[in-house]
Amino acid sequence: MLPVVVTPGITATEYSRRRSKLAAQLPNDALAVIAASDIKYRSGAVFYEFHQDSNFFYLTGFNEPQALAVIGKSKDDGDHVFHLYVRPKDPKAEQWDGARSGTQAATDVFNADETGDINRIQTLLPEVLSSASSIYTNAPMNPGSASFFSRFFSNSSAKEDSLNTIFKKKNLHLHSLQPLINPIRALKSPAEISNMRLVGQASGCAFTESMRHAWTREKDLTSFLEYRFKAGGCDTSAYVPVVAGGVNALSIHYVRNDDVLRDGELVLTDAGGEYAGYITDITRTFPISGQFTPPQAELYAAVLAVQRTCVALCRSNANVSLDKLHEIAENALRDELRQLGFDMSGNALEVLFPHHISHYIGLDVHDTPGYSRKETLKEGHCVTVEPGIYVPNDERWPRHFRGLGIRIEDSIAVQEEHPLVLTTEAVKEIVDIEALRA
């Protein structure tokens, strides 16, 4: 019998294992209460594209708003119990907003032990929480929050008094879910890495294809990449792209993408697709007019050499952390820049390389927030490697390098003996880039 696939590449069994791992981390008589994201509105009735809360999606695979998951230890078999409260089927609402999974699917497809109508949560949830001593949750606790679930943790209306009464009577303690879920999410399964390889391949091909074309405006290159991500199999873009021509590349998170691209300058492009919730993160820098000038090529080669060194260390047997990798990158960049004539005294490197070499990736671009960069890299960690040099228009720096911003970034899956570059289809060698730009 074939395994039941809940979301692309991820089976019902894998989702169950994730919940079991979380339940095993919970103290006795504690529950994890995880809320889905709300629909967010741009203005009036105009909404943004829905994006599910990453912890909720990781544990359930359920990709609709107004839902709540409760996970705890099972008293019978030592595994876990899973409650999933969702919107009920509603033909009239679905005529406007599209199909809903409904409560029956919560048990039949998503394997909930118990389910119910999310609109009755004020009645259903107090009973579920009545035996708990503490709660681990992703929901914001501030009373002013407008999120669907956080309203149940405030005294903002009389109908919520029942839940607050339970908290007070049972002396329930609220804790952040993140410290418990981060170590679980940080180590990716083979199925997750397969999804990340798919999105990395599609996104990398889009980057390479973009280098075959002439560009005169940042917004045109932006639109091309976003189109090619989807045409290549991605669901959407992972984040707002950075398409920064010339001195715009000196702004790390430049996202206006509305300037012209000028011959003789470089364009720095930081973008990636998303597939089945999983993202990739790529940066490439290439010459607008086809060939690197000698100073551009020298600085680019320096950054690329450091990137290669750091990528090669993204393996378990190298015994490095992201912070150690950053230290290695700093030392290597300092040496490379000295050879190019930079005065690296004082705070020079901090000015020229103001960000970290890496961050974790997965369901989020900056995955597992709060997970330490001091953790030794293990097989299953997925990270970026992104050295960059940004030279201000300042007399402190060699004249021919001023105004150049160069970053080279790949997404990497850590393996035991060698790194798996998830984005290898995006070319980055000078000879290959110039061949595409010819």
N, C-alpha and C positions, 0 to 999 in steps of 0.2 A: 504493500500500500504506500502510495506517494505521501510524503509529508505535506501537511497543510501550510501553505504560504500565506501569511497575513499581510505583509507588505513586501514589495519586490526584494527577493533574496533572503528574507528573514522569515523563518517558520514559527508556527505557534509554539513549538517546543523550545525554541531559543528565547522567545518572550517569557515563557514560563520559567526557564532557568534564570533569567535576569531577576524576575520577581523573587525566586527562591534565594538567590544570593543576597538581595536586599533584606529579605525577612531574616536571614541568618545573622545579619549585622544588627538587627533591632534588639534592644534590651527586652527582657520578658515583660509582658503586659504593655508593650509599646506598639503603636500603629504608625504606619506611614500614610499620610493623607496628601494626595498629589492632585492638583487642579490642572485642567486643560486651560489653554489660552482663551482669552476673549477675542471676539471680533473687534478690530480697532478701526475707528472712523477717521477719515481724512477731513471731512466736513459734512455736516448734515447727514444724509443717508448714504453718502459716498464712502465706501469702506476700502481699506487696504487689502491686498492679497493676504489670506489667512496663513499664519505660520504657527504650528503647534508648539506648545511648551516642550522643550527637548527632553526633560526628565519624564514627563508624562508620556511622550511618544516612545521613548526608549523602553518603558516598562509595559506599555499596553499595545502599541501599534495603532491606536485609535486616533484618527486625524480629523476630528470635528470639535467645534467649540462647545462650551457649556457642558462639561463632563467632569466627573470626579472619580478618582480611584482611591481605594483604601486597601492597604496590604498589611498583613500581620502574620505572625507565626501560627501554624496550625496546631491545635491542641491534640489532634488525633494522630498525625503521622510525622510531626516535626518538620513539615515542609512549610507551605504558606497558604493563606486564605486571601482571595482576591475578590473585592467588590468593585463593580463598575456602574456608576450612575450616569445615564445619558438622556438626551432628549428623546421622547417617544415619537413613533411614526405619526405624521400629521399631514394628510394629503393637501390641505389648504396651504400650510406653510411651505410644503415641499414644491408646490406649484410656483412659488416665488423664489425660493432659495436653493432648490435642488434636493436630491434624495438624502434622507437621514438613515443611519443604520438601524436605530431603534433598539429597544431593550432586548428583543429576542436575539438579535445578532450579538449583543453584548455577551450572552452565554454561548451561543452556537458557534460564533466566529472568533470572538476574542477571549473565550474560555473563562469568563467570570464565573465565580461560584455563586455570587448573588448579584442581582441587578435591581434597578428601579428608576423611576422617573426623576430626573434631576430637579424638576419643578417642585417635588415633594421632599427636597433634601432637608428642610428644617424639621420634618417629622422623622425621616428615615435615619439621618446621621446620628442624632443623639443616642439612639438605641445601640448603634454599632460601636460608638465611642464609650459607652457606659462602663465597660470593663477595663478601659485603658488607664494607665498611670501617666503616660506621656505621649506626645504626638510629634512626629518628624514630618515637616511639610515644606513645600516649595512656595507656598502662598505668602505674599507680603502681609506683615502683621499690623501695619499702621492703619489706624481707623479711617484716615482720609482716602485710602485707596479705593478706586472705583472698580476693581476686578470683581468678577462674579463671585468667587469663593471668599475673598478676603472680607467681604461684607459680613460673613458669618462669624468673624472673629472680632467684630466691633459692636458697640452699643448704639448703632446708628438708627435702629428701628425696633419697635416693640416685638415684632414677629421673630427677631433673632435672640430674644431673651432666653429662650429655652436652652440654646446651645451654650450661651455664656453661663447660665445657671449650672449646667453640667460641669463645665470647666472649674467653676468655683467649688462645687460640692465635692468633686473628685480630686481637687487640687492638681489638675492636669498641667503639665509643663510642656511648653512649646519649644521645639528645637528646629534648626535648619536641617533640611534633608541633605544639603550639598556635601558635607563631610562624609556621609555614609555612601552616597551614590557615586561620588567622584572616582574612588579607586576601582569601582566596578566598571564604570563607563570608560575609564582611561585605557584599559586593556581591551583592544578590539578583537572580536571573534573573526575567524576566517571569512564568514559571510559578510561581516561589516567591511573588511578589507577588500573583498571582491567588489562590493558596491563602490567603495572609494576608488578602486582601480578603474572601474567603468567611467565614473565621473571625471577622474583625472585624465583618462585617455581622450574622452570627448572634448574636454576643455583644452587639453594640450594640442589636439588637432586644430581646434578653432584658433588658437594663438598662431600656430604655424601657418595656417591658411591666411590669417590677417597680414602676415609679413609679405605675402605675394602681391599685395595691392598697394597702390599709391593712395595716400591720405592727405587731405588738406585741412580737415577740421576734426577736432577731438570727438565731437558728438557723433560723427559718421563712423569712426573706429569703434566707439562705444556701442552703437547700434548693431554694427556688424558682429561683434563678439557675442552680444546677448542673443542675436538671432542664431549664430552658429552653435552656441551652447544647446539651444533647444532643438535645432535641426539635427544635432549629433546625438540626441537621446536624453539630454538633461531635462528636468522638469522646469527649471527656472534658473536665475542667477543666484549665487550664494550670498552676494552682498552687492552694494552699489559699487560699480567699477571705478578705479582710479585710471584715468587716461590723461596723462600730464605731459604736455609738450614743453620743451625748453626749460625755462626757470620754474615753471609750474611744478616740476618734479622735486623741487626743494621743499614742497609742502607734503608731508608724509601721507596725509589723508585728503589730498586734493580730489574733490568729487564734483566740482562744477562742470567739468568736461565741456566747456563752451567756447574755448579759445581756438584760434587758427593754429595749424601746424606749419612750421617754417623750414624750408630747405636748409640743410647744414646743422640742424639741431637734432636732438634725440627725443623720443617719446617713451615715457615710462608707463607701462600698462600693468595694473594689478587687478586681476579679475578671476572668476571661477564659476563653474556651474554647480548645480545641486541636483542630486538624483536620489529618490526614495528617502529624502531627509538628510542624506550625507553630502558633504561639501568637499570642494577642493579649493586650493589657494595657490595661485601662480602669479609671479611677476616676471616680466621680460622688458628689456630696454633695447630699442633698436633705432637706427638712423632713419630719419624721415626721407632723406634724399637718396638713400641706397647704400652708401658706404660710410663707415666710420672715418672721421678725421683722425690724424695721428694721436692727438691728446685724448680724444674720446676712446680710441682703441686701447691706449695704454691704461686708462683708468678702468675701462670695462674688463680688461684682462686681469687686472689686480683683484677686482671684486669676484670675478669668476674663479680665480685660483683659490681664494678663501672659501667660496661656496663649495667647490669640489672637495676641499679638505674636510669641511664640516659634514657634508653629506656622507662621506666615507666613514665617519665615526658614528653614524646612526645605526648602530648594531649593538646587540646585547653584550657581546664579549669585549666591547671597547670600554665598558664600565664607566660611562660618562653620564652626567645629568645635563639638562638644558643650560643650567647656569655654568657648568664647566665648559660646555660647548661655546657659550658666549665668551667666556674668558679666552678660549683658544682663538675664536674669531677676532677678538680685539687685538690680541698679540700679533696675529697674522696680518691684519689690516694695517696695524702700526708699522710693521716691517715693510709691507708693500708700498705704503705711502711715503715712507722715508726714501725708498729707492727712486720714487718719482719726484723727489725734491721738496716734499712737504716738511715743514717744521712741526714736529709732533710733540713739542714741549707743552707743559701746562694742561689745559683742558681741550687740546686739539681734537683728540679722538671723540670726546663727548659731543663736540660741535659737529663733527663730520659724520658720526655714526651714532645718532641719538636714540636708537631703539634696540630692543633685544633681538638676538639672532633667531629666536624661535618661539613658537607657541604650540600648544596641543590643538589638534583638529579632529573633527568627527561629525556629530550632528550639528555642532556650532562651529563657526569660524574660529573663535577663541573658545575651545571646548573645555568642559569641566572647570568652570571658574573657581579659583581658590585652590586648585590642585597644584602642589608645589613644583616649581622648576628645579628644585634640589633633588627630586626623585631620580634615582639611577634608571636610565632607559632600559626597558625590558621588551622582549618580543611581544608585539601587540600594541605598543605605543605608536601613535601616529602624530607626526609633528611637521612643522615647516622648517626650512633652512633658508634664511633671507638676509644675507649681508647687503648693506647698502652704503654708498658714500654720497653725500650731498654737500657740495662745495659752495658756500655763500659768495656773493659778489663783494669780496672784502680783500683789501691789500695784504692781509695776513697770509693769503694762499697764492700759489703760483698762478700767474695771470692766465695761462692757457687752459687751466682747469676750472676757472671761476664760472659759476652758473650751471655746472653739470650736476645732474642727479641720476645716479645709476643704482638700481636694485635688481637682484636676480634671486628668484624664489621658486622652490619646488616643494611639493608635498611628499612626505616620506613615511613609509611603514617600517618600523624597526623590526628586524629579524635577528636571529642568533648570530650569524656569521657575516651577513652583508645587508646593506639597506635595500629596500624595494622602493624605487622611485616611482611614485604613482602618476607622475606628470611628465614622463620621459618624452612624450610625443611633442612637447613644446621645445623647439630647437633653441640652443643658447650659445653655440660656438660661433665665433665671429665669421669664419669662412662660410658656415651654413646660412647665417642670417644674411650676409651680403649676397650670397647666391640667390636667395629668395627675393631680395630687394632689387636685383639687377633688372 
